[in-house]
Amino acid sequence: MFFTELATFGEAPAVWVGQKCLTYQQLNLQVEQFCQQLPATRSLIFLKASNNLTSLIAYLAALKAGHAQMLLSADIHPHYLHQLCEAYQPNLLVSDGLPQVVNLQPPAMATDLALLLSTSGSTGSPKQVALSYTNLQANAESICAYLPIKPTDLTITTLPFFYSYGLSVINSHILAGAGIVLNEHGLVTREFWDTFRHHQVTSFAGVPHSYEMLLRLRFTNMDLPSLRYFTQAGGRLSVDRVQLLADWAKEQGKQFYTMYGQTEATARMAFNATPAQKPAAIGRTIPGGEFKLLDHQGMLITAPELEGELHYRGDNVMLGYTESVKDLRQFLPAKWLATGDLACKDKDGDFFIKGRLKRIIKPFGQRLNLDEVEGLLKSIGLEANVVGNDNALQVAYKNNNSDMDLRLWLSKHLGLHPSAITLLETNVLPALPNGKPDYPTIQRLFEHD
């Protein structure tokens, strides 16, 4: 396992914190020292995690000592933290590298339970994805098999530690014996890019929101000679943005990978290594994974270009969901993970996401894919998020500077009666910590409007 083999990389640089570098040997020593502060009996640990050294050491120590842990934002609201403590009854709360005893009696837990991560990036929901030690190792191995991670590489943290995508970057680089610059500055700050250039970082990861912001900062005009490759996951980046970044990467002799995943699959399920050729594709499954498409009757789809629900299987698929301590005792993992995404594959075998199965409404009996409506609005330059129900299509939007009657425009293009369209102009479109739209909060905007 990647967390038990730290010392094998010896004096290779493991972690940079400012100007200070820890070798893998030194990191291993600090992890072992932290293990001594943890209970001797297998326990449940809550870790308030940031992109810093104390969080990394505590995370690796909990894994190495055989404990189960839930990763939380270091900024979690005390009310939400209290709710989670009530639901899960953890033994230990680790904050800023300091363990605090919460409960003495260890809960009954499945032996392979290693990690609990939020399903949505929200810090308040009790619903968690339960991941095993095997899940973490398998996903890290798959990522190292398709990304060109070298032991001499140096990545930089750009995403939250408690977010599956951000965590997978850390896990895969430790598995490869590569270096990590622990950074807590925002991706669009001068401090971030000063750090990037000072350490000659070779790769970084971003979600769609990250790249939208970077492109506004003229990312493609930057001189980044140390950068070898960069990755995007965490939601769908618009095709034109993918094409722009892919073309720039090709011109600069760099590599750009778009990826598809879910927390339920320990972060990654598919990757597209040639986005310049197929910017809309999620590509093929990661090594060791398998996709299948099922129609609405549960029948296997084999022909190209036919749409169905995407299912995935692999050693990285979760143990299951949990909502309280009683759910930790036993798991019956499903052989296939139903992603909830509608997809199709082309004649070459590359997969394309078409929308969310649950993001379908039927106002007046007319079936509408909310993701497709968002794409339609984006095509006319409108930043919007769309929710709704079978009574109304609800559109929250910002910066509408045109004189266009948006309700009539939508009515015309969707063939939907104007009375079934509700509009809400807002200064801010709510987003989760991982940059994805916060649809529950957006839905509540309409309830209170």
Sequence and secondary structure as in RCSB ss.txt:
>XXXX:A:sequence
MFFTELATFGEAPAVWVGQKCLTYQQLNLQVEQFCQQLPATRSLIFLKASNNLTSLIAYLAALKAGHAQMLLSAD
IHPHYLHQLCEAYQPNLLVSDGLPQVVNLQPPAMATDLALLLSTSGSTGSPKQVALSYTNLQANAESICAYLPIK
PTDLTITTLPFFYSYGLSVINSHILAGAGIVLNEHGLVTREFWDTFRHHQVTSFAGVPHSYEMLLRLRFTNMDLP
SLRYFTQAGGRLSVDRVQLLADWAKEQGKQFYTMYGQTEATARMAFNATPAQKPAAIGRTIPGGEFKLLDHQGML
ITAPELEGELHYRGDNVMLGYTESVKDLRQFLPAKWLATGDLACKDKDGDFFIKGRLKRIIKPFGQRLNLDEVEG
LLKSIGLEANVVGNDNALQVAYKNNNSDMDLRLWLSKHLGLHPSAITLLETNVLPALPNGKPDYPTIQRLFEHD
>XXXX:A:secstr
 TTT GGGGTTSEEEEETTEEEEHHHHHHHHHHHHTTS SS  EEEEEE SSHHHHHHHHHHHHTT EEEEEETT
  HHHHHHHHHHH  SEEEETTEEEE  SS     TTEEEEEESSS SS   EEEEEHHHHHHHHHHHHHHS   
TT EEE  S TTSHHHHHHHHHHHHHT EEE   S TTSHHHHHHHHHHT  EEEE HHHHHHHHHTTGGG   T
T  EEEE SS   HHHHHHHHHHHHHHT EEEEEE  GGGTT SEEES TTT TT  BEE TT EEEEE TTS E
E STT  EEEEEESTTS SEEESSGGGGS     SSEEEEEEEEE TTS EEEEEETTSEE GGG  EEHHHHHH
HHHHTT EEEEEE SS EEEEEE   S   HHHHHHHHHT  GGGEEEEE S   B TTSSB HHHHHHHHHH 
